[in-house]
Amino acid sequence: MAEDVPVFLDLYCKGQKFEDNKEQCELLTRIQFDIKRLKAQKVVELADQQQDKGNLKDALDNYKTGAEQYLALWREYCEEPLSKGERPKQCEKADEIVYNMARAYQAARLLAKSIQARLILLNPRFGMHESPLAMKATYEIGGNYQAIAVYDRAAEWYEKYAKATNYKGEFADQALSDAVVLRLGLGHEELAIEDAENFNKYFGRRKPVQTAQIAFAVAAHYGEKKDWAGVIKRLGGSMNLIDKEATLDVRLQAHALLGRAYAKTNKDGPASKEYGIVTKLWSDPKAGVAQIEGISGEDAGTKQRRLGRALEAVGEALFFFAEEKKAKVDKVAFPEYKGPGSKEAVLKHIQTKVKDWIGKKRPLIEQATAEYKKIVDLQPVPPPRWVIAAGSRVGEMWGTFVKEFRAAPIPDKIKKDYELRTAYYGALDDASEPQKLMAKSAYEVCLGYSVKYQYFDEYSRACEEWLADTYKNEYHLIDEFRGAPNRVNSVLREQGNPLRIGGEPIAATVVTEAEPAPKKASADKKDK
């Protein structure tokens, strides 16, 4: 029949003959239309089979061929009559033809053509713009733009889809959620907040977990801008919802962020309270890990990243409390000597004020060191960033202690005699060597983590400099091998891709033949 129908159409349905045999010609036209439609569908199904077998090159070629056959079908039979307001019977489901064309182009990784095909569905000129498939195409155009990293257009189409479906569409909640994150990443603060408010309005009760995550995402945006007042305002009004509905990693991040905001605005009391909540939430590490690993619908990699962000928040909280201990250490200043250079006066100063200083400061350093060590002992794995910071601080305390100890006054008689002076400083070095080794050990931990994880900041730099200055034969500064210690390898400082709710990156991938093929085109909408 596939060969006979074109012959009949040519013989009996050309020009005036069509009107003379209208009923039969319309039937033959529909049959011919269905034959071509099924041919395109079979090509796409063949591409699906080739994809399943790993034959990606032929699959991509056939996806493209199938899409072009759908396009030819549209142009030959439906484009002109639909543009004139006519509805020939074979075009009653023209939206399916155009939709399948778009899906095939997408499977062929021709996203620009896929977008163009979907825009046909949305063109009021053809009268298909209010169909369910047109609404679905609106959402998918957003996904196409997101895939090629045109994030502003992606956000626009997600918002357009949500509004066009009166926030009742199948993907309306996900569209608004993605729009919030994209707008935040683009710096479109007002539009992001508007989308977040719409999400809360239309999905707040039905999607409490997502609502809580969006509230955190908006607050985190203010945190990245260092707008601490904005963080306090946003989290202050949504923390109850976050505590009630969000996943554990988001709760930890939210309280740590609020604690940081309070600390940055010199509100140490509220900051301590928030950081205390963080440490309490992670008081049972095994249970915490189980909660995160028990999140449904996510792969192991996503859960691992959630765990990493949770540990970052706990590390930050522990560092805050250790810093409070260090502040007490810093307040104990070395007693300045202002007396004469006589041996008796100097020894009296050392045996009284310096001795008292040692007795007071050393226990405080030990207490602070123990507090910083909690970061290194954090389970299941300590966060490198905060281990580096803790190592730097511990090394700094012990190193400063040694430096101040060696700055004790020296009697004039000893100062003027080379041998006595050398022996005196040698005795000081021997007495302070255990503390110096503690500083070295802490700095080495700091440097080790920095090198292992390629994480460089002001703390790691301090570790490098002290070791290179104090142990010149073992450590050397080689600045030309890398740039300044500005945490360039940290996602906290990079302006990377926007993040999904909860912090998962939205990665724009470069499509090549070696990549796994997209979702099967024929699986989305079978021609009927």
N, C-alpha and C positions, 0 to 999 in steps of 0.2 A: 504493500500500500504506500510505503514511503516514496516509492518511485512513481506510482500511478497518479497520486494526488496532484503533483505539479503539472502533469500532462493535462489532466482534466481542467485545472484552473487556467492553463494556457489556451486550451481549445474553447472553453465555454464561458469564461468569466473575465475576459479582457474587454475593456472599454464598455460599449453599450450592451455587450452580451451579459455583463454582470446584472444590469437591471432586468434584462429579459429572463434571467435564470436566478433571480435574487435569492430565493429560499435555498436552492441547491448550492449556490456559490458561497453563501454565508456558512453553510454547513461544511463545505470543502475547505473554506478558509480556517474555520475553527480546528478542523482535523489537521491541516497543515501546521497550524500554530502549535497544536499539542505535540505533533511529531518533533518539531524543532525544540520545543521546551523539554521534552523527554531526552532528546539528544544531548542538550546542555547539561541536564541533570545527571545523565550517565557519565559524562566526562568528569564532572565534579566528584561523583562517587568513585570513579576510577582513581582520581587523585587522592581521595581519602585512603583507598587501599594501598596505593604506592607509598603514602606517608607512613602507614602502619608497618610496612615492610622496610622502612628506612631508605626508600628510593626518593630522596627529597628533591633532587633535580627534576626528575620527570613529574613529580607531584606538583611542583611549583609551575612547571610549564602547562600542565593540564588544568590547574586552577585558573591560570590566566586565559587559557583557551575557552574554558567553560564560561568565565565571566564575559568574554567578548562575544560568545554566542548568545548569552542573555542580553547583552547590549544590542546586538543586531536584531534580536527578536523585538525588543522594546522599540527600536527606531522604525522597524518595518511595519509593525502592526498597531502600536498603541500611542506613540508619541504625538502624531498629528491629530488623530481623532480626539484624544483626551484633551489636547490643548484647545480644541474647538468646542469642548463641552459635550462631545458625543461619548456614548458608552457602548461600544460594540461588545458583543457577548464574550469574545475571546479575551477581552481586556478587563473583565469583571474583577479578576484577581491580578491585575497588573502590578499592584504593590508587592505581591510575592515575587514576581519576576525581578523587579528592581531591587528588592531586599536581598534576594539570593545572588544577584549580580554583585552587590556590595560585599557580601560575605565571601564570595569567591575571590574578588580582588584583594580582600584583606588576607585571605589564606595564601594568596600569591605574593603577599608582602608588598603590594602596590597600594599603600595607604592613601596617597593623594587621589587615586582613581576611586578607591573605596569611599572616600569622603564625597567625591563628586556624584557618585551613584546615590548615596544617601540624600544628598541635596535635591535630587530629582523627586524623591518621596516627599520632601518638605516643601516643594514648590507649589503654591496654591493654584498655579496655572493648570496643573494636571488633576487637581481635585482629590489627591491622596493624602494631603498633609494632616488630616485629622484621624487617620486610620491607626489602629494599634501598632502596626509595623512602623509607621512614621514616627510615633512616639518613641518606640524602641531605637529607631535609627538616630533620633536626637541624642539619646544617651550614648549611643555607640560612637557618634562623631566626637563627643567629649573624650572617649577612650582613645580614639585615633589620634587626636591632637596631643593627648597626654603621652602616648607612646613615642611621638616624635619630638617631645619636650617643648611643645608650644603651649605652655601652661596657662597663659592668660586666656587663649581661645578654649582650652579644655574646660576651665572654670566657667566660662560664659555658657558653654553648651550644657554643662551639668546643671547650672542654674536655670537655663531655659527649659530643660527637660522637667525639672521639679515643678516649675510654674505651669508649664503646658499641661501637666497631668494633675494640676491642683494638689500637688504633694501626695497623690494617691497612687502614683505609678509603681510598678513592680520594683524599680530601682531608685525610687525617689530618695529614700533615706541614705543610700550609698552615694548617690549623686551629690546631695548636700554635704555629706561628710567629706567627700573628696574635694568639693569646692572650698570648704573651710580651710583645709590644709594647703591647697594650692594658693588660695588668696593670701594666706599667712606667709607662705614661702615667697610670694611675689611682692610682699609688703603692702598689699591692698587691705589695710587694717579695717576700715569701715565696712567694706563689702564682706570681709571674713566674719566680722561680728554680726552683720545682718544675716548671713547664712547660718551662723551658730544659733541666733535667736529664732530663726525659722525652724531649725531642726528641733530645738527645745519645744517650740510651739506645737509642731505637728507630730513629733515622734518622741517627745520627752517621756511620756508614760509608757509607751510601747517599746521604746529602745533606751532604757535607762543606762545601760552600760556604755553605749555609744555616746549618749548625752554627756555622761561623766568624762569620757575620754576627750570629747570636743572641748569641754570646759577647761581641761588641763592643757590641751593644745593651744588654746587662745592665751592662757596664762604663760605658757612656755615661750610664746612669741614675744610677750613683753619682757620676759627674762632675757632672751637673746638680745633685745634692744637695751638691756640694762635699765629698763623703766621699772624700777622696783615698786614705786607707788602703784603702777598699773598691775603688777603681779599681786600685790596685797589686795587690791580692789577686786580683781577677778577671782582669785582663790578664796578670798574671805567670804564671798557669796556663794561659792559652789563646793567648798570643801566637804560639807555634809553629804552632798550627792556623790562626790568622788569616793569618800570613805564607805558609803553604803553600796555603791554599784560598780566601781572600777575594779580592775584586776589589781593584784598585789603590787606588781611592778609600777603601775601608774600611781597608786596610792603613795608608794615610797618616794617616787619622783616628785609628786605634788607637794608632800610635806617638806622634802628637802629644798625644793624651790622656794616655798614660802619661808622656810627658815633662813635661806640665803638672803631673801628680800628683806627680812627683818634685820638680819646682821648688817647688811649694807646700809641700812637706814639707822644704825646705832640703837636698835631695839633688842638688846641682848636677852632680856627676859622672854619675850615671845619667841625669839629665835631658838633659845634653849628648849622651850616647850615643844616646838615643831621638830627639832632634831631629836628630842627625846622620844617622840612618837615614832620616828624612823627606826631608831635602835630597838624600840619595844616591838615593832612589827617584825623585826628580823631576830627576835630573841631566840627563836628556834629555827636555825638555818635549814635543817632537814625538812621541816614542815613548809617553810617558805619555798624551797626548791620544788617540793611536791605540788604546791599550789600552782606555781608557774608552769610546771611540766604537765599539769592536769588541764590546762586550757584547751578546749576542744577546737577542732577545725584549723589547727596551725601545724606546720611542719617543724621538725626538730631544729632547723636553723633559726626560724623565727622565735621559738621558745628560748633558744640559747641567747639571742640578742636581748630578749626581755630580761633574762637573768643577768646579763651583763649590765644593763641599765639599772636594775635593782641594786646590784652590788656597788655600782658607782654612787648611788644615793646613800647607801649605808656607809660607805667609805667617807663620803663628805660629812655625814653627821658625826662619825667618830673623830674625824679631823677637827671639827669644830670644838668638841669637848677637850681634845688634846691641846688645842690652841689656848683654851682657857687656862689649862694647867701651865702652859709655857708663859702666859702673861704674868703669872705669879713669879716664875723664875726670873723674868726680865726686870721685875721690880726690885730685886735684890741686887743693888749695885755694889761694885767693888769699893771698899773703903779707901778713899783718897788719903795719901800721906802728905802732911804739910809741915812736919817737924824738922828738926835738924838732922844732919847726916851721920850723927854719932851711932856707934854700934848699939849702945844701950837703948837709945830712943827708937831705933829701927826695930830691934828685936822685940821691944815692948809692944810696938804697933802690930807686928806680925803675930805675936803670941796672944794678943787680945782681939783687936778688931778683925784682922785677917782670919784668925782661927774661928771667930764667931761667924764670919761671912761664909767660910767653908762649911761649918756645921749647919748653917741655915740653908745655903743654896744647894748643896749636894743632894739632900733628901728631896728637895723640890724637883730637881732635874730627874732624879730616879722615878719620882711619881709621874712626871710628864712623859718620860721615856716609856713607862709601862702603859700609859694611855695611848701613845702613838703605836705601840706594839700591837694593840688590839686591831689595828688596820692590817698589819702583816698577818695576823692570825685569823683574819676574817674568813669564814667558811661559806661556800665550798672553795672559792678561789678569791684571793685578795685583788682588788682593782688596781692595775699598774699605776694609774695616775696618782692615786692617793698613797700608794706605797712609796712612790718616788718623793712625794711631798713630805711624808712622814720621815723617811730616811734623811732627807735634807734638814728637817727641823731638829731631829735628834742629833745629827752630826753637828749642827750649828750650836746647840746648847753645850755639848761636851767640848767642842772646839773652842768656843768662847770662854768656857770655864778654864780650860788649860791656858789660853792666852792671857786671861786676867790673872790667873795664879802666877804665871811667869812674870807678870808686871809688878809683882811685889817689890817694895823699895829695897835698895841695897845700900849698906853703910858706905860712907865715903872711903874708908880705909880699904875695903874690899874692892870697891869700884876702881881705885887707882892702881891696884896690884893685879897684873894680868893673870897670874897663876891662881890667886884667890878668887878673882872674878870668874875665871873659867870653871873652877871647882864649884863655886856657888851656883852658877847657872846649870852645871852638870847635875848637881843635887836636885835643883828644881825640876829639871827634865826627868830625872829618875822618879821623883815623887809624883809627877803628873803623867807619866807614861801610861798607866792603866786607863786613865780618862782619855788620853790621846788615841789609844787603840780602840776605845769605844766609839769615838768620833769617826775613826777610819772605817770601822765595821759598818756603821750606819750609812756613811757616805758611799761605801762600796755596794751596799744593798740598793741604794738609790740609783747609782750609776748602772748597776747590773740590770735592773728593770728597765731603765731608760734605753739601754742598748738592745735588750731582748725584744722590746715592743716598739722600738723606734719612735719613742715618745720624748720630745724635748721641750722643756719649758724653763721658766726661771729657776725652779727648784733643781732640776737636773743640771742646769748650768752651774749653780752654786756648788753642787757636789763635784763636778768636774774641776772647777777652779781650786777648791780646797785641796783635793787630792793631788793635783798637779803642782800646787805651791808647796805642800807639806811633804809629799813623797815624790820628789822630782825624778828620781831614778826609776820609779815604777809607772808614773802616769805623766802624760804629755797632752797639752791642748793642741789640736790640729784643726783650726777653724775653717781652713779652706775646703775641707771635705763636705761641709754642709753649711747651710745658712744660719741665720740668727736663731736662738732658741725661742721660737714664737709659737710652739705647739702646732706646727703646720700639718702634722699627721693626725691631729685631733679633729673629729667631726664637730666638736663643740665650737671650733673657730672657723671652719670652712663654710663657705656659702655653697652648699651642695644642692642636690635635688631636694624638692619638698619632701616632707615626711608624711607617712600615713598616720592616722590616729594611733597613739601609743608609741610613736617614734619609729615605725618601720619605714625605711626609705622607699620612695617611689622612683625606681630606677628606669631611666630611658635607655633602652637597648638599641644598639646598632644592628640592624638586620643583615645577616649574611647567610649564604646557603648552608653553612656548617651548623647553624643553630637549629634546634628542634622546631618543627613546623607549628604554626598556630593551631587553634582548635579547628576541628574538621568543619569545612564550610557546609557540607550537606547535613550536618547534625543539628543545625540551628533551625532551618525551615525547609521542609520538603515541599516541592511543588505539588500542587493538587490539581 
